[in-house]
């Protein structure tokens, strides 16, 4: 194989299945392991606190190694600095709105939005 071919930037499909994962860091597993646990075990409270301080895996919905790999790959494929993966569409909508809007901002939405998105973006009306 020529040096040019070995040094070229991997294509989209290669990055989609290989970016951000090193088998040597995972006991040689060729495919990334999937972490579906709800919590992670620690020897002591101090050990759990030490991991939490470094944004390590303490609870599957926060800092899960499987989710972290997905975020790395999506960011790479999109040419982005970073990515955040959430558990549902409403979590994505809520994260987006809470990160972009400030108190007093106005948001214009159409009434044909998904009902829950419309509900959280429409002011409550007092009943008569």
VENKA-V80870 format. One record per residue. N is the residue number from 1. OMEGA is omega as a letter, one per 20 degrees, with the letter a starting at -180 (NA if undefined). Layout:
N_OMEGA / N_OMEGA
This chain:
1_a / 2_r / 3_r / 4_a / 5_r / 6_a / 7_a / 8_r / 9_r / 10_r / 11_a / 12_a / 13_r / 14_r / 15_a / 16_a / 17_a / 18_a / 19_r / 20_a / 21_r / 22_r / 23_a / 24_r / 25_a / 26_r / 27_r / 28_r / 29_a / 30_r / 31_r / 32_r / 33_r / 34_r / 35_a / 36_a / 37_r / 38_r / 39_r / 40_a / 41_r / 42_r / 43_a / 44_r / 45_r / 46_r / 47_r / 48_r / 49_r / 50_r / 51_a / 52_r / 53_a / 54_a / 55_r / 56_a / 57_r / 58_a / 59_a / 60_r / 61_r / 62_r / 63_r / 64_a / 65_r / 66_r / 67_r / 68_r / 69_r / 70_a / 71_r / 72_a / 73_r / 74_r / 75_r / 76_a / 77_a / 78_a / 79_a / 80_r / 81_a / 82_a / 83_r / 84_r / 85_r / 86_a / 87_a / 88_r / 89_r / 90_r / 91_r / 92_r / 93_r / 94_r / 95_r / 96_a / 97_a / 98_a / 99_a / 100_a / 101_r / 102_r / 103_r / 104_r / 105_r / 106_r / 107_r / 108_r / 109_r / 110_a / 111_r / 112_r / 113_r / 114_a / 115_a / 116_r / 117_r / 118_a / 119_a / 120_r / 121_a / 122_r / 123_r / 124_r / 125_r / 126_r / 127_a / 128_NA
